[in-house]
Amino acid sequence: MPVFSYEGFDKKGRRISGKIEAENDVSARLAIKNSGVYIKKLQQVENKRYRLRERIRKEDFALSIRELATLINSGLTLDESVSGIIMQMKEGRLRDVYKDIQKQIREGKSFSKAASNYPELFSDISLSMIRSGEASGTLGLVLQRIAEFLEESIRFRTKIIGIMTYPLMMAVVGCLVLIFVFVFVTPTITRIFTEISIKLPLPTLILIKISTFTRQYFFAIIGFIGIFFYLAKKYITSETGRGKIATLRKKIPFLGEIFFKSEIANFTGTLGTLLEGGVEILASLTIAREVLSSPDIKEQIDRVKDLISHGQSLSSALRRTTAFPYTVIQLIAAGEKSGTMPQMLMKISANFKEDVSQRATKFVIVLEPFMILFMAIVVGFVVISIMLPIFQISQSIR
């Protein structure tokens, strides 16, 4: 809803100003006049288009879902609960989203129907669980589980990003240093060598060629790198690209195991959350399948769905596949026998996520010396390329 700022005078002639939300300027003027203010100036200060482009942080959205669940579980109606979180929020797109959802709820739509208009926030996983909660009368409990699922996903993502930040920073800084050396430092030093009529060593000639090429085509190189990353990102996010990348990742030593276990962790965690939220198993498998990137595992999940539709249990259907480790299948079978399969799936997911974190940490520890060695080789090459001609000149002087 647009926001209007106003300036004017109250009944005692005192200057007054403020902001008000209204459908349009006519409604704003009427509301302000009814409050006893004589309007001198009124203007809209909110850019609705900007709000539509505003990015909503996942942490803020997860917190809003948890707060909504708390209010519903405390006995408030859905409309009162949504009003409660709207009152707590600052101006922003997330607040606008909940206002629109509340408006649709008051028009008679269900919460899941209203939320489905915002797929960038409410995923298929969340919407399926919300529908199940509405049907069973446990919406508050379901929203609490969704909040827990979102928060766990954020923690796992943050942990992996934290592990990979140091090597990425080293790579970026290393590239910037090399660009600085080739563009600014090397030309100044090697200019002396080109003016002296001596035969330059091969490393020095190579360094001069690299430096000259970098300076002459600097902007072209930057443009090429930008275009390359843009096209690469576009390809990776496509269905074909995701499949190709997933197949390639499996073949990378050590990293292939990390990516595979990450796939299993995401799949089992999503499936467990859906089942605990009351979603039927075939529908849960269909939704959980979408978090996978490996075409091979997706194909085997389709086979599992077919076997379950013919009366088999999840564990027996998974035994017919080659994607899932034996221990995972055994734990799922134990969960089926004890009636705690959703909790068992989430426990499997937590164990695999911890394993992924440990392996990623080990990978970074192993990677760091190689990165330092590479930088040392490059720096050593530059130093040798500069020092060799200096030694030649000093010997010729003697």
C-alpha positions as CSV (number, residue, x, y, z in Angstrom):
1,M,0.0,0.0,0.0
2,P,1.4,3.5,-0.9
3,V,2.7,5.8,1.9
4,F,2.0,9.5,1.8
5,S,3.9,12.2,3.8
6,Y,1.9,15.3,4.8
7,E,2.5,18.7,6.3
8,G,-0.2,20.9,7.8
9,F,-1.7,22.5,10.9
10,D,-3.8,21.2,13.7
11,K,-6.9,22.9,15.2
12,K,-4.6,25.0,17.5
13,G,-2.6,26.3,14.5
14,R,0.5,24.2,15.4
15,R,2.6,22.9,12.5
16,I,2.3,19.1,12.2
17,S,3.8,16.5,9.8
18,G,3.7,12.8,9.4
19,K,3.2,9.8,7.2
20,I,0.1,7.7,6.5
21,E,-0.8,4.6,4.5
22,A,-3.7,4.8,2.1
23,E,-5.1,3.3,-1.1
24,N,-4.7,6.7,-2.9
25,D,-4.2,10.4,-2.3
26,V,-8.0,11.0,-1.9
27,S,-8.2,8.4,0.9
28,A,-5.1,9.9,2.5
29,R,-6.6,13.4,2.4
30,L,-9.8,12.2,3.9
31,A,-8.1,10.2,6.7
32,I,-5.8,13.2,7.6
33,K,-8.8,15.7,7.6
34,N,-10.8,13.4,9.8
35,S,-7.9,13.4,12.3
36,G,-8.3,17.2,12.6
37,V,-5.4,18.3,10.5
38,Y,-5.5,21.0,7.8
39,I,-3.4,19.8,4.9
40,K,-0.8,22.1,3.4
41,K,1.3,19.6,1.5
42,L,0.7,15.9,0.6
43,Q,2.9,13.7,-1.5
44,Q,3.5,10.0,-2.1
45,V,6.9,8.8,-0.7
46,E,6.8,5.1,-1.4
47,N,8.0,3.7,-4.7
48,K,5.9,0.5,-5.2
49,R,8.0,-0.6,-8.1
50,Y,11.1,-0.5,-6.0
51,R,9.4,-2.6,-3.4
52,L,8.6,-5.3,-6.0
53,R,12.4,-5.5,-6.8
54,E,13.5,-5.4,-3.1
55,R,15.2,-8.6,-2.0
56,I,13.9,-10.4,1.0
57,R,16.5,-12.0,3.2
58,K,15.9,-15.7,3.9
59,E,16.6,-15.1,7.6
60,D,13.9,-12.5,7.8
61,F,11.4,-14.7,6.1
62,A,12.2,-17.7,8.3
63,L,11.8,-15.5,11.4
64,S,8.4,-14.3,10.2
65,I,7.2,-17.9,9.7
66,R,8.3,-18.8,13.2
67,E,6.6,-15.8,14.7
68,L,3.4,-16.6,12.7
69,A,3.5,-20.1,14.0
70,T,3.9,-18.9,17.6
71,L,0.9,-16.6,17.4
72,I,-1.3,-19.3,15.8
73,N,-0.2,-21.8,18.5
74,S,-1.1,-19.3,21.2
75,G,-4.7,-19.4,20.2
76,L,-5.1,-16.4,17.9
77,T,-6.9,-16.7,14.6
78,L,-5.0,-16.7,11.3
79,D,-6.1,-13.1,10.5
80,E,-5.1,-11.9,14.0
81,S,-1.7,-13.7,13.7
82,V,-0.9,-12.1,10.4
83,S,-1.9,-8.7,11.7
84,G,0.4,-9.3,14.7
85,I,3.5,-9.9,12.6
86,I,2.6,-7.1,10.2
87,M,2.6,-4.7,13.2
88,Q,6.1,-5.9,14.2
89,M,7.7,-5.5,10.8
90,K,9.4,-2.5,9.3
91,E,8.4,-1.0,6.0
92,G,9.5,-3.2,3.2
93,R,8.5,-5.8,0.7
94,L,8.1,-8.6,3.2
95,R,5.5,-6.5,5.1
96,D,3.7,-5.8,1.8
97,V,3.6,-9.6,1.0
98,Y,2.0,-10.3,4.4
99,K,-0.5,-7.4,3.9
100,D,-1.5,-8.8,0.5
101,I,-1.8,-12.3,2.0
102,Q,-4.0,-10.9,4.8
103,K,-6.2,-9.1,2.2
104,Q,-6.7,-12.3,0.3
105,I,-7.5,-14.2,3.5
106,R,-10.2,-11.7,4.4
107,E,-11.6,-12.1,0.9
108,G,-12.1,-15.8,1.7
109,K,-9.0,-17.5,0.3
110,S,-7.0,-20.0,2.2
111,F,-3.5,-19.2,3.5
112,S,-1.9,-21.7,1.1
113,K,-3.8,-20.2,-1.9
114,A,-2.7,-16.6,-0.9
115,A,0.9,-17.7,-0.3
116,S,1.1,-19.5,-3.7
117,N,1.2,-16.1,-5.4
118,Y,4.8,-15.7,-3.9
119,P,6.7,-18.8,-5.1
120,E,10.0,-17.1,-4.5
121,L,9.2,-17.2,-0.8
122,F,6.8,-20.1,-0.4
123,S,8.3,-23.2,-2.1
124,D,6.4,-26.3,-3.2
125,I,7.6,-27.9,0.0
126,S,6.2,-25.2,2.2
127,L,2.9,-24.9,0.3
128,S,2.3,-28.7,0.4
129,M,2.9,-28.7,4.2
130,I,0.6,-25.7,4.6
131,R,-2.2,-27.4,2.7
132,S,-1.8,-30.5,4.9
133,G,-1.9,-28.3,8.0
134,E,-5.0,-26.5,6.9
135,A,-6.7,-29.8,6.2
136,S,-5.8,-31.4,9.5
137,G,-6.2,-28.2,11.6
138,T,-2.5,-28.1,12.6
139,L,-1.4,-25.1,10.7
140,G,0.5,-23.6,13.6
141,L,2.5,-26.8,14.1
142,V,3.2,-27.1,10.4
143,L,4.4,-23.5,10.1
144,Q,6.8,-24.2,13.1
145,R,8.3,-27.2,11.2
146,I,8.6,-25.1,8.1
147,A,10.5,-22.5,10.1
148,E,12.8,-25.1,11.6
149,F,13.5,-26.5,8.1
150,L,14.3,-23.0,6.7
151,E,16.5,-22.2,9.6
152,E,18.4,-25.5,9.3
153,S,18.9,-24.9,5.6
154,I,20.2,-21.4,6.3
155,R,22.6,-22.7,8.9
156,F,24.0,-25.4,6.6
157,R,24.4,-22.9,3.7
158,T,26.1,-20.4,6.0
159,K,28.5,-23.0,7.4
160,I,29.6,-24.2,3.9
161,I,30.0,-20.6,2.7
162,G,32.1,-19.8,5.8
163,I,34.3,-22.8,5.1
164,M,34.9,-21.8,1.4
165,T,35.3,-18.1,2.0
166,Y,39.0,-18.2,2.8
167,P,40.2,-20.1,-0.3
168,L,38.0,-18.0,-2.5
169,M,39.4,-14.8,-1.0
170,M,42.9,-16.1,-1.5
171,A,42.1,-16.8,-5.2
172,V,40.5,-13.3,-5.7
173,V,43.4,-11.5,-4.0
174,G,45.9,-13.6,-5.9
175,C,44.3,-12.7,-9.3
176,L,44.2,-9.0,-8.4
177,V,47.9,-9.0,-7.4
178,L,48.9,-10.7,-10.6
179,I,46.9,-8.2,-12.6
180,F,48.6,-5.3,-10.7
181,V,52.1,-6.9,-11.3
182,F,51.5,-7.5,-15.0
183,V,49.8,-4.1,-15.8
184,F,51.8,-1.7,-13.6
185,V,54.9,-3.2,-12.0
186,T,56.4,-5.3,-14.8
187,P,56.3,-2.7,-17.6
188,T,58.2,-0.2,-15.5
189,I,61.0,-2.7,-14.7
190,T,61.2,-4.4,-18.1
191,R,61.3,-1.1,-20.0
192,I,65.0,-0.8,-19.1
193,F,65.8,-4.3,-20.5
194,T,64.2,-3.5,-23.9
195,E,66.3,-0.4,-24.2
196,I,69.6,-2.3,-23.7
197,S,70.9,-4.3,-26.6
198,I,71.4,-7.6,-24.8
199,K,69.8,-11.0,-25.5
200,L,67.1,-11.4,-22.9
201,P,66.5,-14.8,-21.3
202,L,63.4,-16.8,-22.3
203,P,61.6,-16.3,-18.9
204,T,62.0,-12.5,-19.3
205,L,60.7,-12.5,-22.9
206,I,57.7,-14.5,-21.7
207,L,57.0,-12.1,-18.9
208,I,57.3,-9.1,-21.3
209,K,54.9,-10.8,-23.7
210,I,52.3,-11.5,-21.0
211,S,52.6,-8.0,-19.6
212,T,52.2,-6.4,-23.0
213,F,49.2,-8.5,-23.9
214,T,47.5,-7.8,-20.5
215,R,48.0,-4.1,-20.9
216,Q,46.8,-3.9,-24.5
217,Y,43.8,-6.1,-24.1
218,F,43.0,-5.4,-20.4
219,F,39.4,-4.3,-21.0
220,A,38.8,-7.0,-23.6
221,I,40.0,-9.6,-21.1
222,I,37.7,-8.2,-18.4
223,G,34.8,-8.2,-20.8
224,F,35.5,-11.8,-21.9
225,I,35.7,-12.9,-18.3
226,G,32.4,-11.2,-17.6
227,I,30.6,-12.7,-20.6
228,F,32.1,-16.1,-19.8
229,F,30.8,-16.1,-16.2
230,Y,27.4,-14.8,-17.4
231,L,27.0,-17.6,-20.0
232,A,28.3,-20.2,-17.5
233,K,25.8,-19.1,-14.9
234,K,23.0,-19.2,-17.4
235,Y,24.0,-22.7,-18.5
236,I,24.4,-24.0,-15.0
237,T,21.0,-22.8,-13.9
238,S,19.3,-24.4,-17.0
239,E,17.9,-28.0,-16.7
240,T,20.4,-29.4,-19.1
241,G,23.3,-27.6,-17.5
242,R,22.3,-28.8,-14.0
243,G,22.3,-32.4,-15.2
244,K,25.6,-32.1,-17.0
245,I,27.3,-30.4,-14.0
246,A,25.8,-33.0,-11.6
247,T,27.2,-35.8,-13.7
248,L,30.6,-34.2,-14.0
249,R,30.8,-33.5,-10.2
250,K,30.5,-37.2,-9.5
251,K,33.7,-37.9,-11.3
252,I,35.8,-35.3,-9.4
253,P,38.0,-37.1,-6.8
254,F,37.0,-36.3,-3.2
255,L,34.6,-33.5,-4.2
256,G,32.3,-36.0,-5.9
257,E,31.7,-37.7,-2.5
258,I,31.0,-34.3,-0.9
259,F,28.4,-33.4,-3.6
260,F,26.8,-36.8,-3.5
261,K,26.4,-36.7,0.3
262,S,25.0,-33.2,0.0
263,E,22.4,-34.5,-2.4
264,I,21.4,-37.3,0.0
265,A,21.3,-34.8,2.9
266,N,19.0,-32.4,1.1
267,F,16.7,-35.1,-0.2
268,T,16.2,-37.0,3.1
269,G,15.8,-33.7,5.0
270,T,13.2,-32.4,2.6
271,L,11.3,-35.8,2.5
272,G,11.4,-36.1,6.3
273,T,10.0,-32.5,6.8
274,L,7.2,-33.1,4.3
275,L,6.2,-36.5,5.9
276,E,6.2,-35.0,9.4
277,G,4.1,-32.1,8.0
278,G,1.4,-34.7,7.0
279,V,2.1,-34.7,3.2
280,E,1.3,-38.1,1.5
281,I,4.4,-40.1,0.7
282,L,4.1,-40.1,-3.1
283,A,3.5,-36.3,-3.1
284,S,6.5,-35.9,-0.7
285,L,8.8,-37.9,-3.0
286,T,7.6,-35.8,-6.0
287,I,8.5,-32.6,-4.2
288,A,11.7,-33.8,-2.6
289,R,12.9,-35.1,-6.0
290,E,13.1,-31.4,-7.2
291,V,15.8,-30.6,-4.7
292,L,18.1,-33.1,-6.5
293,S,20.4,-32.0,-9.3
294,S,21.7,-35.5,-10.3
295,P,19.7,-36.9,-13.3
296,D,20.6,-40.5,-12.2
297,I,19.2,-40.1,-8.7
298,K,16.1,-38.4,-10.0
299,E,15.5,-41.3,-12.4
300,Q,15.9,-43.8,-9.5
301,I,13.4,-41.8,-7.3
302,D,10.9,-42.1,-10.2
303,R,11.4,-45.8,-10.0
304,V,10.9,-45.8,-6.2
305,K,7.6,-43.9,-6.6
306,D,6.4,-46.5,-9.1
307,L,7.3,-49.3,-6.7
308,I,5.6,-47.6,-3.7
309,S,2.5,-47.1,-5.8
310,H,2.4,-50.8,-6.3
311,G,2.4,-51.5,-2.5
312,Q,6.1,-51.6,-1.5
313,S,7.5,-49.8,1.4
314,L,10.0,-46.9,1.0
315,S,13.0,-49.0,2.3
316,S,12.2,-52.0,0.1
317,A,11.8,-49.7,-2.9
318,L,15.1,-48.0,-2.2
319,R,16.8,-51.4,-2.1
320,R,16.0,-51.8,-5.8
321,T,18.1,-48.7,-6.5
322,T,21.9,-48.0,-6.4
323,A,21.7,-44.4,-5.4
324,F,21.3,-44.7,-1.6
325,P,23.9,-46.2,0.7
326,Y,23.1,-49.4,2.6
327,T,23.2,-47.7,6.0
328,V,20.6,-45.1,4.9
329,I,18.2,-47.8,3.7
330,Q,18.6,-49.7,7.0
331,L,17.9,-46.6,9.1
332,I,14.8,-45.9,7.0
333,A,13.6,-49.5,7.5
334,A,14.1,-49.1,11.2
335,G,12.1,-45.9,11.2
336,E,9.3,-47.7,9.3
337,K,9.2,-50.4,11.9
338,S,9.2,-48.0,14.9
339,G,6.8,-45.5,13.2
340,T,9.4,-42.7,13.3
341,M,10.4,-42.6,9.7
342,P,10.1,-38.7,9.3
343,Q,12.3,-38.2,12.4
344,M,14.8,-40.9,11.1
345,L,15.0,-39.2,7.7
346,M,15.8,-35.8,9.3
347,K,18.4,-37.5,11.5
348,I,20.0,-39.1,8.4
349,S,20.0,-35.6,6.8
350,A,21.7,-34.1,9.9
351,N,24.4,-36.8,9.9
352,F,25.1,-36.4,6.2
353,K,25.2,-32.5,6.5
354,E,27.7,-32.9,9.4
355,D,29.8,-35.3,7.2
356,V,29.7,-32.8,4.3
357,S,30.9,-30.0,6.6
358,Q,33.8,-32.0,7.9
359,R,34.8,-33.1,4.4
360,A,34.6,-29.6,3.1
361,T,36.8,-28.4,5.9
362,K,39.4,-31.1,5.1
363,F,39.2,-30.2,1.5
364,V,40.0,-26.5,2.3
365,I,42.9,-27.6,4.6
366,V,44.4,-29.6,1.7
367,L,43.7,-26.9,-0.9
368,E,45.4,-24.1,1.0
369,P,49.0,-25.3,0.6
370,F,48.5,-25.9,-3.1
371,M,47.1,-22.4,-3.6
372,I,50.1,-21.0,-1.7
373,L,52.5,-23.1,-3.7
374,F,50.9,-21.9,-7.0
375,M,51.2,-18.3,-5.9
376,A,54.8,-18.9,-4.9
377,I,55.6,-20.4,-8.3
378,V,54.1,-17.4,-10.1
379,V,55.9,-14.9,-7.9
380,G,59.1,-16.9,-8.3
381,F,58.7,-16.8,-12.1
382,V,58.3,-13.0,-12.0
383,V,61.3,-12.5,-9.7
384,I,63.5,-14.8,-11.8
385,S,62.4,-13.2,-15.1
386,I,63.4,-9.8,-13.7
387,M,66.6,-10.9,-11.9
388,L,68.2,-12.9,-14.8
389,P,68.8,-9.8,-17.1
390,I,70.1,-7.9,-14.1
391,F,72.7,-10.6,-13.5
392,Q,73.6,-10.5,-17.2
393,I,74.1,-6.7,-17.1
394,S,76.3,-7.0,-14.0
395,Q,78.4,-9.7,-15.5
396,S,78.9,-7.7,-18.7
397,I,80.0,-4.6,-16.7
398,R,82.7,-6.7,-15.0
